Amino acid sequence: MSKAAMHIDLVETLPDPVFVFKGTNLALTWMNTAAESWLKGSLATNLGRSLENLAGGFSALKTVAQNAANTGATIRGHNLDIYIPGTGSTEVSYLVFPYKQNIAIVLSTNRAGQWADNESDNGQAVGMFGQMLAHELKNPLAGIYGAVQLLESNISDDADLEITALIKSEVKRIGRLADKMEDFSVRDDTNYENFNIHTILRKALLLFQNKDNAGIDFTETYDPSLPDVYGNSDKLMQVVINLIANGIDALRASQKNGGRLEIQTLYRAGVSKKAPWGGVHALPIEVKIIDNGGGIPEHIKDRIFQPFVTGKANGHGLGLALVSKIIDEHGGIVNCQSGKNHTVFSLLLPCKGKKNALAGGKKL
């Protein structure tokens, strides 16, 4: 598949203008239909043009794009005036970030300062990348699954077969998530059921208990009396995996000896929230994922659940945005408290199905 075709799969249907430039010389390699309409010119006409010559005001983005290419960071900004002949001057917000060996620029013609400040904007931004992730995941997943099947034909040990079964199960689960990523910006409460939250917590933790993480002390502190969670087990599994992975990354980044990661469950009384399916429901099930890494940088603490906000050098800031959206779909709450050597991500989740409505309680 050509680069142009791959990019079309990525964001062709996004209503905001998206441009992709070569990382080396910032020459245009692709733009979506919305960009063509906004720029009043086709991709064929503008292909290869330098960023600063694409439209009046784009020259201000050149330094931003070069910084993104050099640092691997995602950069956002507001109040940029772009002049289009025949249209006049338009004030835009922008996101600039590396994509493979290229630089992508997404423009928003909404009022400055409103980008990703509400749930619908978050959903649209994550949905845009859902298409990319789905495309990038499916082929390697098929290869992994086939390779594991070949390995199984030469394995007789039950313990080893248990590991290959786990790998195949995870490949299928990720494949199901990839199938839904194209519609990620749409709320989805299908395939919900009641299940024991400890089942997915143990399964998720098992994925990380390997030789690469041998120096980390994993601890489980569970309340066995908890009622069943009501939700989509695949999506909540993805939430837990993301949070555990973030905790491990924090421990590695701090190069801490005696790194600890703990998963707790407990009963939380008196908290309720309006459910996506109507009414008010209780959120009595709390899951905490705790690490003693270096903590979240102060300058992003208040924005960590927004798309494209990250403290990682090579991150795009989509993991916690995905966590936030999934928990919101469940009518739950996710929050984070972080300081030096102590970070806690807390999930509050509903139980016992859609009829779990309350007349009182602490409504959030």
FIPAMAR-370459 format. One record per residue (C-alpha): x negated, y, z; residue in one letter; residue number from 1. Coordinates in nm, 2 decimals, padded with zeros to 4 digits. Layout:
N
px py pz marse guvo
X Y Z a NUM
...
END
This chain:
364
px py pz marse guvo
00.00 00.00 00.00 m 1
-00.13 00.34 -00.10 s 2
-00.18 00.62 00.16 k 3
00.10 00.82 00.01 a 4
00.34 00.52 00.04 a 5
00.23 00.46 00.40 m 6
00.29 00.82 00.49 h 7
00.64 00.81 00.32 i 8
00.73 00.52 00.55 d 9
00.61 00.73 00.84 l 10
00.81 01.05 00.84 v 11
00.99 01.10 00.51 e 12
01.33 01.14 00.67 t 13
01.22 01.38 00.94 l 14
01.40 01.71 00.90 p 15
01.10 01.92 01.00 d 16
00.81 01.99 00.76 p 17
00.51 01.75 00.80 v 18
00.18 01.79 00.62 f 19
-00.12 01.55 00.61 v 20
-00.47 01.68 00.53 f 21
-00.80 01.51 00.49 k 22
-01.00 01.53 00.81 g 23
-01.32 01.61 00.62 t 24
-01.22 01.91 00.41 n 25
-00.86 01.98 00.51 l 26
-00.73 01.92 00.16 a 27
-00.36 01.83 00.14 l 28
-00.30 01.46 00.08 t 29
00.08 01.43 00.15 w 30
00.38 01.62 00.27 m 31
00.74 01.50 00.33 n 32
01.05 01.62 00.15 t 33
01.14 01.87 00.42 a 34
00.79 02.03 00.36 a 35
00.84 02.05 -00.01 e 36
01.18 02.21 00.03 s 37
01.05 02.46 00.29 w 38
00.74 02.54 00.09 l 39
00.94 02.56 -00.24 k 40
00.68 02.34 -00.41 g 41
00.63 01.97 -00.48 s 42
00.36 01.75 -00.35 l 43
00.23 01.70 -00.70 a 44
00.19 02.07 -00.75 t 45
00.01 02.13 -00.41 n 46
-00.19 01.80 -00.38 l 47
-00.55 01.88 -00.30 g 48
-00.50 02.24 -00.20 r 49
-00.69 02.36 00.11 s 50
-00.50 02.41 00.43 l 51
-00.56 02.79 00.44 e 52
-00.44 02.84 00.09 n 53
-00.12 02.65 00.12 l 54
00.09 02.94 00.23 a 55
00.05 03.28 00.39 g 56
-00.04 03.24 00.76 g 57
-00.17 02.88 00.73 f 58
-00.53 03.01 00.76 s 59
-00.46 03.05 01.13 a 60
-00.42 02.67 01.15 l 61
-00.76 02.59 01.01 k 62
-00.96 02.64 01.33 t 63
-00.69 02.45 01.52 v 64
-00.71 02.16 01.27 a 65
-01.09 02.15 01.29 q 66
-01.07 02.14 01.67 n 67
-00.83 01.85 01.66 a 68
-01.05 01.66 01.42 a 69
-01.36 01.72 01.63 n 70
-01.21 01.64 01.97 t 71
-00.93 01.39 01.89 g 72
-00.69 01.61 02.09 a 73
-00.33 01.70 02.01 t 74
-00.28 02.07 02.00 i 75
00.05 02.26 02.01 r 76
00.12 02.63 01.96 g 77
00.40 02.88 01.91 h 78
00.47 03.22 01.75 n 79
00.29 03.15 01.42 l 80
00.41 03.36 01.13 d 81
00.42 03.18 00.79 i 82
00.50 03.37 00.47 y 83
00.66 03.18 00.18 i 84
00.71 03.38 -00.14 p 85
01.08 03.43 -00.21 g 86
01.17 03.35 00.15 t 87
00.97 03.59 00.36 g 88
00.81 03.55 00.70 s 89
00.92 03.27 00.93 t 90
00.81 03.21 01.29 e 91
00.72 02.85 01.37 v 92
00.59 02.63 01.64 s 93
00.33 02.36 01.54 y 94
00.18 02.03 01.65 l 95
-00.16 01.94 01.51 v 96
-00.32 01.59 01.58 f 97
-00.55 01.34 01.42 p 98
-00.40 01.05 01.23 y 99
-00.65 00.78 01.12 k 100
-00.91 00.99 00.93 q 101
-00.66 01.27 00.86 n 102
-00.51 01.56 01.03 i 103
-00.13 01.59 01.06 a 104
00.06 01.91 01.11 i 105
00.43 01.92 01.21 v 106
00.61 02.25 01.20 l 107
00.92 02.35 01.39 s 108
01.13 02.65 01.28 t 109
01.32 02.65 01.61 n 110
01.26 02.94 01.85 r 111
00.90 02.94 01.99 a 112
00.86 02.76 02.32 g 113
01.15 02.52 02.26 q 114
00.96 02.23 02.12 w 115
01.01 01.91 02.32 a 116
01.16 02.10 02.61 d 117
01.48 01.89 02.60 n 118
01.58 01.53 02.56 e 119
01.69 01.55 02.19 s 120
01.36 01.71 02.09 d 121
01.17 01.43 02.27 n 122
01.38 01.17 02.10 g 123
01.32 01.32 01.76 q 124
00.94 01.34 01.81 a 125
00.91 00.99 01.94 v 126
01.14 00.86 01.67 g 127
00.92 01.01 01.40 m 128
00.63 00.79 01.52 f 129
00.85 00.49 01.58 g 130
00.85 00.44 01.20 q 131
00.48 00.45 01.19 m 132
00.43 00.21 01.48 l 133
00.68 -00.03 01.33 a 134
00.50 -00.04 01.00 h 135
00.16 -00.07 01.16 e 136
00.26 -00.35 01.40 l 137
00.45 -00.60 01.18 k 138
00.18 -00.73 00.96 n 139
-00.08 -00.79 01.24 p 140
00.18 -00.94 01.46 l 141
00.26 -01.20 01.19 a 142
-00.11 -01.28 01.16 g 143
-00.15 -01.32 01.54 i 144
00.15 -01.55 01.56 y 145
00.03 -01.77 01.27 g 146
-00.32 -01.79 01.42 a 147
-00.18 -01.90 01.76 v 148
00.02 -02.17 01.59 q 149
-00.29 -02.30 01.43 l 150
-00.47 -02.30 01.76 l 151
-00.19 -02.49 01.93 e 152
-00.23 -02.78 01.68 s 153
-00.58 -02.84 01.83 n 154
-00.49 -02.79 02.20 i 155
-00.37 -03.06 02.44 s 156
-00.43 -02.90 02.78 d 157
-00.11 -02.79 02.94 d 158
-00.26 -02.48 03.09 a 159
-00.40 -02.36 02.76 d 160
-00.06 -02.44 02.59 l 161
00.11 -02.22 02.85 e 162
-00.12 -01.93 02.75 i 163
-00.05 -01.97 02.38 t 164
00.32 -01.99 02.46 a 165
00.29 -01.66 02.65 l 166
00.11 -01.50 02.35 i 167
00.38 -01.61 02.11 k 168
00.65 -01.49 02.34 s 169
00.49 -01.15 02.36 e 170
00.44 -01.13 01.98 v 171
00.81 -01.20 01.93 k 172
00.91 -00.94 02.20 r 173
00.69 -00.67 02.04 i 174
00.83 -00.77 01.70 g 175
01.18 -00.71 01.83 r 176
01.07 -00.37 01.96 l 177
00.91 -00.28 01.63 a 178
01.24 -00.37 01.45 d 179
01.42 -00.10 01.66 k 180
01.15 00.17 01.64 m 181
01.28 00.31 01.32 e 182
01.60 00.41 01.50 d 183
01.42 00.51 01.82 f 184
01.57 00.85 01.83 s 185
01.92 00.70 01.86 v 186
02.05 00.60 02.20 r 187
02.09 00.22 02.22 d 188
02.25 00.02 02.51 d 189
02.29 -00.31 02.33 t 190
02.16 -00.64 02.46 n 191
02.20 -00.53 02.82 y 192
02.24 -00.79 03.09 e 193
02.19 -00.85 03.46 n 194
01.85 -01.00 03.55 f 195
01.59 -01.02 03.82 n 196
01.35 -00.74 03.79 i 197
01.07 -00.94 03.94 h 198
01.08 -01.18 03.64 t 199
00.95 -00.91 03.41 i 200
00.71 -00.76 03.67 l 201
00.53 -01.09 03.72 r 202
00.52 -01.15 03.34 k 203
00.38 -00.81 03.27 a 204
00.12 -00.83 03.54 l 205
00.01 -01.17 03.41 l 206
-00.08 -01.01 03.07 l 207
-00.34 -00.79 03.25 f 208
-00.49 -01.05 03.49 q 209
-00.79 -01.15 03.28 n 210
-01.16 -01.13 03.28 k 211
-01.16 -00.77 03.14 d 212
-00.98 -00.66 03.45 n 213
-01.16 -00.89 03.70 a 214
-01.28 -00.59 03.91 g 215
-00.93 -00.47 03.98 i 216
-00.74 -00.58 04.28 d 217
-00.38 -00.65 04.17 f 218
-00.12 -00.66 04.45 t 219
00.25 -00.74 04.44 e 220
00.48 -00.63 04.72 t 221
00.84 -00.74 04.64 y 222
01.17 -00.72 04.82 d 223
01.33 -01.06 04.74 p 224
01.67 -00.94 04.85 s 225
01.71 -00.69 04.56 l 226
02.02 -00.73 04.34 p 227
01.98 -00.79 03.97 d 228
01.89 -00.50 03.74 v 229
02.13 -00.41 03.46 y 230
01.95 -00.33 03.14 g 231
01.75 -00.45 02.84 n 232
01.47 -00.68 02.96 s 233
01.26 -00.62 02.65 d 234
01.27 -00.24 02.69 k 235
01.20 -00.25 03.06 l 236
00.92 -00.49 03.00 m 237
00.77 -00.23 02.76 q 238
00.80 00.04 03.03 v 239
00.62 -00.17 03.29 v 240
00.35 -00.27 03.05 i 241
00.29 00.10 02.96 n 242
00.27 00.20 03.33 l 243
00.03 -00.08 03.42 i 244
-00.19 -00.01 03.12 a 245
-00.20 00.36 03.23 n 246
-00.30 00.27 03.58 g 247
-00.58 00.04 03.45 i 248
-00.70 00.32 03.22 d 249
-00.71 00.56 03.51 a 250
-00.92 00.31 03.72 l 251
-01.16 00.26 03.43 r 252
-01.19 00.63 03.36 a 253
-01.28 00.70 03.73 s 254
-01.53 00.42 03.72 q 255
-01.41 00.33 04.07 k 256
-01.55 00.03 04.26 n 257
-01.27 -00.14 04.44 g 258
-01.00 -00.03 04.21 g 259
-00.65 -00.12 04.32 r 260
-00.32 -00.15 04.13 l 261
-00.01 -00.23 04.33 e 262
00.35 -00.31 04.22 i 263
00.62 -00.26 04.48 q 264
00.99 -00.31 04.47 t 265
01.23 -00.18 04.74 l 266
01.60 -00.10 04.80 y 267
01.67 00.27 04.77 r 268
02.01 00.37 04.91 a 269
02.21 00.69 04.85 g 270
02.09 00.78 04.50 v 271
02.33 00.80 04.20 s 272
02.34 00.95 03.85 k 273
02.58 01.00 03.57 k 274
02.55 00.69 03.35 a 275
02.51 00.71 02.97 p 276
02.82 00.49 02.93 w 277
03.03 00.72 03.16 g 278
03.10 00.76 03.53 g 279
02.85 00.78 03.81 v 280
02.64 00.48 03.91 h 281
02.40 00.39 04.19 a 282
02.03 00.35 04.14 l 283
01.94 00.12 04.43 p 284
01.65 -00.06 04.27 i 285
01.31 00.11 04.29 e 286
00.99 -00.01 04.12 v 287
00.66 00.16 04.21 k 288
00.34 00.12 04.02 i 289
00.05 00.26 04.23 i 290
-00.32 00.30 04.15 d 291
-00.61 00.47 04.32 n 292
-00.77 00.61 04.01 g 293
-00.87 00.97 03.95 g 294
-00.51 01.10 03.91 g 295
-00.34 01.30 03.64 i 296
-00.51 01.63 03.53 p 297
-00.34 01.93 03.69 e 298
-00.27 02.11 03.37 h 299
-00.05 01.84 03.23 i 300
00.12 01.71 03.55 k 301
00.45 01.89 03.48 d 302
00.46 01.77 03.11 r 303
00.35 01.41 03.11 i 304
00.68 01.27 02.99 f 305
00.69 01.50 02.69 q 306
00.56 01.37 02.35 p 307
00.20 01.45 02.25 f 308
00.10 01.54 02.61 v 309
-00.20 01.33 02.71 t 310
-00.51 01.34 02.93 g 311
-00.68 01.07 02.72 k 312
-00.94 01.17 02.46 a 313
-00.80 00.93 02.20 n 314
-00.44 00.93 02.30 g 315
-00.14 01.08 02.12 h 316
00.08 01.11 02.43 g 317
00.36 00.88 02.32 l 318
00.35 00.61 02.59 g 319
00.51 00.81 02.88 l 320
00.76 00.97 02.64 a 321
00.87 00.62 02.55 l 322
00.90 00.53 02.92 v 323
01.11 00.84 02.99 s 324
01.35 00.77 02.70 k 325
01.40 00.40 02.78 i 326
01.47 00.48 03.15 i 327
01.71 00.76 03.05 d 328
01.89 00.51 02.82 e 329
01.94 00.29 03.13 h 330
02.08 00.58 03.33 g 331
01.78 00.56 03.55 g 332
01.52 00.80 03.68 i 333
01.14 00.80 03.64 v 334
00.90 01.03 03.82 n 335
00.54 01.06 03.91 c 336
00.34 01.18 04.21 q 337
-00.03 01.21 04.15 s 338
-00.33 01.33 04.35 g 339
-00.69 01.23 04.38 k 340
-00.72 00.86 04.44 n 341
-00.34 00.81 04.45 h 342
-00.09 00.80 04.16 t 343
00.26 00.66 04.20 v 344
00.50 00.61 03.91 f 345
00.85 00.54 04.04 s 346
01.15 00.39 03.85 l 347
01.50 00.40 03.99 l 348
01.73 00.15 03.81 l 349
02.10 00.05 03.81 p 350
02.23 -00.29 03.90 c 351
02.53 -00.51 03.83 k 352
02.65 -00.38 03.50 g 353
02.85 -00.09 03.36 k 354
03.12 -00.10 03.63 k 355
02.87 00.00 03.90 n 356
03.04 00.33 03.97 a 357
03.04 00.54 04.29 l 358
03.27 00.78 04.45 a 359
02.99 00.94 04.65 g 360
02.62 00.92 04.71 g 361
02.34 01.16 04.63 k 362
02.41 01.24 04.27 k 363
02.11 01.35 04.05 l 364
END
